């Protein structure tokens, strides 16, 4: 009589299968779920609009090539401070420009007046062009004054080749020196108002280098 074998079925939970090296693989880490309040979202940076109270940018002198080949600034410290001796009030631009020029007329050379002109400008007008003949071996300085209603302005000196030699919005250009030319040609002053409107008085003076 043959022996009978009882087959016992294990009802316990199946054991994890071991890897070939005998180690049990680690379970994958659960993916965190971000809460609605703490979730970080990528936000594209957008610059805020400019304050509505500021005036819009207005056209300034037409762009020219920077760096004249024939006109360079000769720095003179005394020319930086001489115009401080002639305070201006903004009521008589023509007289104020003459005061500024007179206060510096004996500094760094014997200066002579080349031109004196007034223009009426507003903050949407194209730049006013004032031509002058620049002489080789001479230096120039521009003096400006304007009505109190003009709150921003700029003057540019442009040489005969259309290159900008100097520009500024102060009462004297260059502020700390004089602009000296090495070649003769038809240069120009470009006067532009960036904010406000009114009269701008300009005087151009010259001296030997």
BAFI-3210 file (N, C-alpha, C; in Angstrom, 3 decimals, decimal comma, padded with zeros to 6 digits):
// residues 209
n [1|2|3|4|5|6|7|8|9|10|11|12|13|14|15|16|17|18|19|20|21|22|23|24|25|26|27|28|29|30|31|32|33|34|35|36|37|38|39|40|41|42|43|44|45|46|47|48|49|50|51|52|53|54|55|56|57|58|59|60|61|62|63|64|65|66|67|68|69|70|71|72|73|74|75|76|77|78|79|80|81|82|83|84|85|86|87|88|89|90|91|92|93|94|95|96|97|98|99|100|101|102|103|104|105|106|107|108|109|110|111|112|113|114|115|116|117|118|119|120|121|122|123|124|125|126|127|128|129|130|131|132|133|134|135|136|137|138|139|140|141|142|143|144|145|146|147|148|149|150|151|152|153|154|155|156|157|158|159|160|161|162|163|164|165|166|167|168|169|170|171|172|173|174|175|176|177|178|179|180|181|182|183|184|185|186|187|188|189|190|191|192|193|194|195|196|197|198|199|200|201|202|203|204|205|206|207|208|209]
n.u [000,863|000,572|002,205|000,463|000,539|000,114|-000,824|-000,016|-001,383|-000,155|-001,589|-000,730|000,335|001,955|005,520|007,907|009,709|013,136|015,983|018,515|020,897|020,256|019,122|016,401|014,487|014,160|011,221|009,527|009,645|006,839|005,000|004,901|002,014|001,027|-000,418|-003,275|-002,830|-000,085|001,228|003,664|003,759|004,881|005,479|005,360|007,524|006,423|006,981|005,944|003,512|004,425|004,143|001,155|001,258|003,662|005,280|005,134|007,842|009,667|010,592|014,076|017,120|017,799|019,310|022,842|026,135|028,112|030,941|032,984|035,420|036,852|036,465|037,101|036,758|038,304|039,323|038,839|039,215|038,477|036,473|034,364|033,327|032,902|030,425|028,790|028,951|027,117|024,072|020,926|017,501|015,386|013,471|014,163|015,419|017,262|018,845|019,835|021,414|023,399|024,565|025,700|027,621|029,191|030,292|032,207|033,874|036,536|038,017|040,429|041,428|040,910|037,811|035,344|032,152|030,251|027,649|024,276|021,180|017,646|015,175|011,877|010,479|008,738|007,641|007,110|008,180|010,409|014,004|015,569|017,687|020,763|023,030|026,648|029,967|032,631|035,953|039,216|041,602|040,413|038,418|035,234|032,298|029,069|026,343|023,329|019,976|016,657|013,021|011,121|009,096|010,052|011,173|012,921|015,623|017,918|021,112|022,989|026,142|027,053|029,260|030,619|030,545|028,355|028,585|028,204|029,618|029,452|027,062|024,497|022,374|022,650|023,544|025,901|027,989|030,741|030,378|032,610|034,757|036,044|035,185|037,187|038,200|039,764|039,581|038,197|034,782|031,229|029,391|026,843|024,321|022,012|018,971|016,748|013,650|012,599|010,587|007,858|007,448|008,566|010,783|014,104|017,269|020,333|023,842|026,863|030,296|033,755|037,271|040,845|042,811]
n.v [-001,181|002,140|005,082|007,899|011,356|014,405|017,510|020,630|023,743|026,989|029,694|032,151|035,622|036,406|036,283|038,893|038,863|038,098|039,842|039,026|039,236|038,681|040,601|042,530|044,586|048,126|049,907|052,214|055,736|057,513|059,841|063,197|065,050|068,180|070,674|072,795|075,375|075,571|075,052|075,662|077,805|078,454|081,660|083,975|086,715|089,994|093,293|096,107|098,576|101,961|104,745|106,630|109,336|110,340|112,185|111,347|109,901|112,074|113,073|113,470|115,047|113,958|110,753|110,558|109,586|108,520|110,154|112,267|112,771|115,037|116,842|117,374|117,185|119,490|119,447|121,799|122,868|125,315|126,240|124,729|125,765|128,496|129,491|129,393|131,764|133,395|133,493|132,415|133,214|132,209|133,805|135,607|134,367|135,088|137,153|135,723|133,719|135,321|136,266|133,936|133,354|135,649|135,395|133,488|134,401|135,216|133,063|130,628|131,523|134,006|134,896|135,091|136,120|134,008|133,498|134,404|133,300|132,725|130,246|128,929|126,266|123,145|120,153|118,273|118,950|118,786|118,805|121,981|123,341|124,924|126,311|126,616|127,762|125,829|126,309|125,148|124,584|126,134|126,560|125,842|126,834|126,336|128,203|128,093|129,090|129,018|129,354|129,090|127,295|125,302|122,194|120,166|119,728|119,539|119,954|119,451|119,193|118,896|117,687|118,463|116,068|114,817|113,619|113,269|115,468|116,454|116,569|117,790|118,747|120,911|124,299|125,004|123,872|122,124|120,927|120,962|122,156|122,881|122,663|121,556|121,957|120,210|120,408|122,376|123,094|122,816|122,923|122,196|123,186|121,402|121,871|120,742|120,260|118,346|118,203|120,224|123,636|126,557|129,422|129,038|130,220|130,630|130,887|130,929|130,669|131,346|130,506|130,721|127,759]
n.w [000,000|-000,981|000,391|001,643|000,936|002,489|001,309|002,298|002,238|002,409|003,947|004,565|003,984|000,877|000,639|-000,081|-003,123|-003,355|-004,564|-007,017|-005,623|-003,124|-001,580|-000,446|-002,567|-002,157|-001,307|-003,463|-002,849|-001,675|-003,693|-002,824|-002,002|-002,794|-000,809|-001,270|-000,324|000,093|-002,286|-004,770|-007,422|-010,738|-011,729|-014,254|-014,532|-014,716|-015,648|-013,708|-014,749|-015,757|-013,446|-013,721|-013,349|-014,264|-016,898|-020,397|-022,266|-024,314|-027,690|-028,262|-029,440|-032,810|-033,160|-033,250|-034,369|-031,756|-030,369|-031,605|-034,181|-034,514|-032,502|-029,158|-025,587|-023,510|-020,378|-017,805|-014,672|-013,490|-015,141|-014,396|-012,104|-012,453|-013,408|-011,231|-009,952|-011,066|-010,417|-011,671|-012,451|-013,976|-015,156|-017,129|-019,713|-021,800|-020,658|-018,468|-019,672|-020,739|-018,387|-017,320|-019,293|-019,125|-016,572|-016,931|-018,856|-018,687|-018,001|-018,554|-021,143|-023,772|-024,338|-026,916|-028,147|-030,185|-031,098|-030,228|-029,378|-029,239|-028,731|-029,050|-027,473|-027,033|-025,281|-027,273|-029,603|-032,456|-032,210|-032,075|-034,499|-034,534|-036,509|-036,748|-037,566|-036,963|-036,003|-036,736|-034,186|-032,294|-029,305|-027,814|-025,973|-024,625|-023,388|-021,620|-020,822|-019,482|-019,528|-016,472|-016,774|-018,337|-017,655|-018,239|-020,389|-023,229|-024,725|-027,627|-029,175|-032,441|-034,885|-038,219|-039,570|-038,625|-036,170|-032,662|-030,386|-027,790|-025,106|-022,935|-020,163|-018,554|-017,446|-018,717|-021,345|-022,490|-019,079|-017,355|-018,733|-022,024|-025,507|-027,970|-031,344|-034,041|-036,719|-039,346|-039,945|-040,730|-038,029|-035,510|-033,122|-031,220|-029,812|-027,457|-025,795|-023,120|-021,226|-020,392|-021,593|-023,365|-023,543|-024,630|-024,175|-025,855|-025,836|-027,590|-027,154|-027,910|-027,877|-028,365|-028,565]
ca.u [000,000|001,396|001,963|-000,264|001,162|-000,833|-000,306|-000,482|-001,350|000,064|-002,563|-000,162|000,587|003,168|006,724|008,482|010,760|014,463|016,749|019,519|021,954|019,773|018,585|015,033|014,479|013,451|009,979|009,633|009,094|005,562|005,029|004,154|000,882|001,060|-001,712|-003,711|-002,290|001,366|001,782|004,446|003,455|005,793|004,810|006,204|007,707|005,940|007,280|004,752|003,399|004,947|003,106|000,437|001,510|004,888|005,080|005,657|009,145|009,516|011,735|015,240|017,781|017,970|020,542|024,034|027,207|028,813|032,385|033,493|036,837|037,495|036,148|037,323|036,607|039,503|038,833|039,398|038,496|037,912|035,248|033,287|032,765|032,727|029,019|028,111|028,985|026,041|022,792|019,871|016,189|014,408|012,453|014,667|016,417|018,308|019,749|020,491|022,471|024,487|025,234|026,530|028,769|030,046|031,003|033,298|034,505|037,975|038,617|041,078|041,500|040,187|036,607|034,528|030,826|030,034|026,238|023,288|019,902|016,583|014,206|010,708|010,396|007,814|008,087|006,820|008,795|011,738|015,096|015,910|019,068|021,436|024,334|027,780|031,186|033,681|037,276|040,306|042,471|039,626|037,595|033,897|031,478|027,680|025,639|021,888|019,035|015,309|011,890|010,882|008,133|010,816|011,724|013,952|016,095|019,213|021,818|023,993|027,032|027,279|030,259|030,226|030,352|027,149|028,924|027,978|030,853|029,123|025,658|024,204|021,164|022,947|023,673|027,128|028,384|030,841|030,262|033,909|035,817|035,727|035,183|038,193|038,124|041,021|039,281|037,170|033,605|029,916|028,843|025,512|023,776|020,657|018,325|015,492|012,972|012,035|009,397|007,472|007,543|008,957|011,919|015,455|018,276|021,615|024,999|028,040|031,508|034,934|038,598|041,938|043,285]
ca.v [000,000|003,329|006,109|009,104|012,623|015,517|018,802|021,728|025,064|028,113|030,769|033,437|036,585|036,036|037,013|039,588|038,130|038,677|040,058|038,000|039,354|038,268|041,732|042,905|045,954|049,129|050,394|053,581|056,756|058,037|061,211|064,097|065,784|069,558|071,208|073,928|076,641|075,594|074,723|076,726|077,892|079,299|082,868|084,740|088,083|091,044|094,590|096,916|099,730|103,193|105,560|107,459|110,752|110,763|112,536|110,390|110,254|112,900|112,969|114,295|115,222|112,735|110,079|110,687|108,673|109,012|110,248|113,031|112,594|116,344|117,692|116,696|118,034|119,854|119,713|122,945|122,894|126,648|126,402|123,987|126,528|129,930|129,887|129,480|133,163|134,117|132,805|132,775|133,061|131,555|134,733|136,252|133,422|135,738|137,811|134,708|133,088|136,298|136,294|132,735|133,509|136,714|134,928|132,595|134,973|135,435|131,830|129,751|132,074|135,236|134,391|135,991|135,569|133,554|133,715|134,443|133,014|132,174|129,404|128,531|124,817|122,399|118,773|117,372|119,530|118,297|119,643|123,162|123,258|126,218|126,030|127,524|127,287|125,492|126,563|124,316|125,273|126,946|125,819|126,422|126,516|126,743|128,608|128,081|129,407|128,792|129,704|128,165|126,279|124,213|121,417|119,238|120,084|118,982|120,590|118,581|119,765|117,890|118,176|118,493|114,694|114,270|112,901|114,046|115,747|116,661|116,886|117,968|119,511|121,956|125,657|125,162|122,669|121,087|121,453|121,146|122,393|123,499|121,702|122,045|121,344|120,054|120,597|123,381|122,533|123,340|122,188|122,665|122,960|120,865|122,230|120,001|120,305|117,037|118,362|121,621|124,438|127,940|129,985|128,608|131,146|129,956|131,679|130,135|131,463|130,673|130,998|129,966|126,658]
ca.w [000,000|-001,126|001,446|001,226|001,362|002,640|000,809|003,167|001,565|003,340|003,740|004,987|002,895|000,134|000,987|-001,244|-003,805|-003,154|-005,785|-007,227|-004,624|-001,819|-000,842|-000,817|-003,124|-001,359|-001,908|-003,984|-001,940|-002,177|-004,233|-001,924|-002,574|-002,285|-000,406|-002,073|000,174|000,101|-003,581|-005,397|-008,843|-011,504|-012,179|-015,172|-014,042|-015,615|-015,029|-013,454|-015,647|-015,152|-012,797|-014,681|-013,101|-014,927|-018,302|-021,354|-022,827|-025,503|-028,595|-028,034|-030,739|-033,595|-032,747|-034,090|-033,993|-030,577|-030,440|-032,735|-034,490|-034,666|-031,350|-027,889|-024,407|-022,773|-019,025|-017,088|-013,397|-013,219|-015,916|-013,744|-010,983|-012,706|-013,608|-009,936|-009,526|-011,751|-010,217|-012,622|-011,834|-014,833|-015,626|-018,338|-020,222|-022,576|-019,718|-017,634|-020,465|-020,831|-017,085|-017,216|-020,183|-018,600|-015,378|-017,332|-020,048|-018,490|-017,499|-019,521|-022,494|-024,076|-024,993|-027,723|-028,431|-031,560|-031,414|-029,141|-030,034|-028,395|-029,436|-028,268|-027,604|-026,176|-025,085|-028,385|-030,790|-032,835|-031,717|-032,859|-034,981|-034,648|-037,144|-036,562|-038,211|-036,004|-036,567|-036,218|-033,249|-031,356|-028,351|-027,706|-024,800|-024,807|-022,174|-021,853|-019,739|-020,015|-018,674|-015,362|-017,212|-018,952|-016,535|-018,729|-021,728|-023,583|-025,838|-028,229|-030,182|-033,483|-035,832|-039,626|-040,035|-038,014|-034,945|-031,448|-029,654|-026,374|-024,840|-021,507|-019,885|-017,593|-017,940|-019,491|-022,072|-021,457|-017,717|-016,697|-019,697|-023,308|-026,602|-028,908|-032,668|-034,780|-038,137|-039,611|-040,600|-040,347|-036,886|-035,130|-031,788|-031,227|-028,552|-027,321|-024,497|-022,818|-020,385|-020,279|-022,810|-023,113|-024,276|-024,281|-024,697|-026,068|-026,242|-027,925|-027,020|-028,466|-027,498|-028,984|-027,728]
c.u [000,894|001,098|001,270|000,425|000,116|-000,159|-000,903|-000,302|-001,192|-000,894|-002,008|000,081|001,871|004,327|007,265|009,611|012,080|015,141|017,822|020,598|021,503|019,183|017,201|015,023|013,657|012,222|010,163|008,980|007,819|005,718|004,223|003,067|000,861|-000,334|-002,047|-003,080|-000,790|001,991|002,502|004,175|004,457|005,027|005,765|006,271|007,269|006,214|006,023|004,693|003,919|003,824|002,467|000,737|002,756|004,609|005,696|007,007|008,942|010,752|012,844|015,942|017,922|019,288|021,671|025,072|027,976|030,316|032,880|034,985|037,586|037,230|036,280|037,207|037,956|039,047|039,606|038,596|037,818|036,628|034,076|032,582|032,422|031,266|028,234|028,073|027,867|024,725|021,731|018,521|015,128|013,324|012,864|015,779|017,560|019,331|020,500|021,626|023,669|025,251|026,167|027,798|029,737|030,857|032,202|034,135|036,011|038,697|039,180|041,004|040,752|038,981|035,901|033,198|030,694|028,593|025,426|021,925|018,919|015,635|013,052|010,453|009,350|008,234|007,629|007,484|010,090|012,799|015,345|017,385|019,639|022,817|025,397|029,003|032,259|035,030|038,317|041,194|041,734|038,748|036,288|033,220|030,091|027,080|024,148|021,126|017,636|014,250|011,723|009,886|008,792|011,515|012,749|014,328|017,475|019,791|022,903|024,822|027,358|028,246|029,773|029,972|029,097|027,400|028,768|029,273|030,608|027,630|025,430|022,926|021,386|023,105|024,906|027,521|029,707|030,837|031,615|035,019|035,326|035,864|036,073|038,152|039,506|040,814|038,156|035,997|032,331|029,312|027,459|025,235|022,356|020,058|016,969|014,959|012,314|010,785|009,115|007,549|007,922|010,156|013,226|016,426|019,619|022,680|026,170|029,257|032,705|036,214|039,643|042,418|044,644]
c.v [001,224|004,329|007,315|010,343|013,706|016,804|019,903|023,045|026,153|029,230|032,123|034,309|036,226|036,907|037,707|038,785|038,828|038,841|039,003|038,060|038,984|039,387|042,082|044,324|046,883|049,617|051,829|054,556|057,318|059,472|062,119|064,847|067,161|070,009|072,420|075,222|076,719|075,303|075,920|076,706|078,806|080,485|083,650|086,186|089,080|092,384|095,412|098,100|100,983|103,986|106,517|108,936|111,254|111,132|111,501|110,864|110,993|112,785|113,941|114,449|113,908|112,066|110,281|109,691|109,280|109,061|110,953|112,767|113,923|117,277|116,886|117,689|118,223|120,274|120,856|123,110|124,232|126,895|125,653|124,834|127,977|130,344|129,960|130,908|133,981|133,364|133,327|132,450|132,411|132,475|135,416|135,384|134,089|136,415|136,828|134,021|134,020|136,386|135,095|132,872|134,554|136,272|134,067|133,168|135,148|134,199|131,016|130,290|133,379|134,868|135,485|135,314|135,232|133,802|133,775|134,305|132,433|131,359|129,092|127,055|124,252|120,943|117,792|117,835|118,820|119,274|120,812|123,101|124,659|125,958|127,054|126,915|127,076|125,642|125,652|125,152|126,192|126,039|126,574|125,994|127,097|127,084|128,679|128,472|129,298|129,263|128,668|127,071|125,134|123,453|120,376|119,629|119,484|119,748|119,638|119,385|118,654|118,458|118,059|117,101|114,055|113,469|113,815|114,201|115,904|116,913|116,938|118,771|120,622|123,318|125,897|123,828|122,924|121,695|121,800|121,367|123,098|122,445|122,240|121,241|121,298|120,228|121,615|122,732|123,152|122,462|122,743|122,380|122,447|121,098|121,544|120,129|118,956|117,103|119,857|122,333|125,861|128,338|129,420|129,563|130,441|130,978|130,734|131,059|130,636|131,326|130,154|128,882|126,968]
c.w [000,000|-000,029|000,863|001,822|001,410|002,163|001,640|002,434|002,605|002,991|004,144|003,775|002,205|000,551|-000,248|-001,813|-003,603|-004,483|-005,871|-006,173|-003,243|-001,018|-001,356|-001,360|-002,259|-002,095|-002,356|-003,023|-002,518|-002,661|-003,342|-002,671|-001,953|-001,948|-001,240|-001,635|000,051|-001,245|-004,172|-006,889|-009,519|-012,064|-013,058|-014,714|-015,102|-014,972|-014,834|-014,414|-014,968|-014,502|-013,789|-014,505|-013,822|-016,374|-019,220|-021,882|-024,146|-026,387|-028,220|-029,389|-031,494|-033,266|-033,750|-033,616|-032,830|-030,820|-031,681|-032,921|-034,508|-033,496|-030,072|-026,745|-023,730|-021,370|-018,362|-015,805|-013,137|-013,993|-015,297|-012,690|-011,319|-012,847|-012,308|-009,420|-010,167|-011,580|-011,176|-012,010|-012,680|-015,358|-016,925|-018,923|-020,979|-021,665|-018,849|-018,384|-020,591|-019,520|-016,923|-018,060|-019,647|-017,401|-015,730|-018,475|-019,915|-017,975|-018,664|-020,952|-022,621|-024,938|-025,785|-028,034|-029,910|-031,982|-030,134|-029,794|-029,033|-029,260|-028,493|-028,525|-026,638|-026,181|-026,149|-029,664|-031,152|-032,348|-032,657|-033,232|-035,174|-035,247|-036,739|-037,241|-037,148|-036,681|-035,916|-035,310|-032,286|-030,488|-028,132|-026,408|-025,010|-023,449|-022,490|-020,596|-020,334|-019,026|-017,567|-015,734|-017,961|-017,830|-016,952|-020,145|-021,971|-024,764|-026,317|-029,223|-031,167|-034,522|-037,275|-040,193|-039,449|-036,761|-033,738|-030,663|-028,162|-026,252|-023,333|-021,374|-018,886|-018,240|-018,778|-020,106|-022,794|-020,050|-017,112|-017,711|-020,943|-024,393|-027,719|-030,215|-033,313|-036,279|-038,268|-040,340|-040,073|-039,247|-036,562|-033,667|-031,954|-029,852|-028,491|-025,903|-024,265|-021,961|-020,226|-021,620|-022,433|-023,948|-023,728|-024,959|-024,751|-026,456|-026,465|-027,913|-027,474|-027,951|-028,215|-028,033|-027,126]
res [x|x|x|x|x|x|x|x|x|x|x|x|x|x|x|x|x|x|x|x|x|x|x|x|x|x|x|x|x|x|x|x|x|x|x|x|x|x|x|x|x|x|x|x|x|x|x|x|x|x|x|x|x|x|x|x|x|x|x|x|x|x|x|x|x|x|x|x|x|x|x|x|x|x|x|x|x|x|x|x|x|x|x|x|x|x|x|x|x|x|x|x|x|x|x|x|x|x|x|x|x|x|x|x|x|x|x|x|x|x|x|x|x|x|x|x|x|x|x|x|x|x|x|x|x|x|x|x|x|x|x|x|x|x|x|x|x|x|x|x|x|x|x|x|x|x|x|x|x|x|x|x|x|x|x|x|x|x|x|x|x|x|x|x|x|x|x|x|x|x|x|x|x|x|x|x|x|x|x|x|x|x|x|x|x|x|x|x|x|x|x|x|x|x|x|x|x|x|x|x|x|x|x|x|x|x|x|x|x]
***
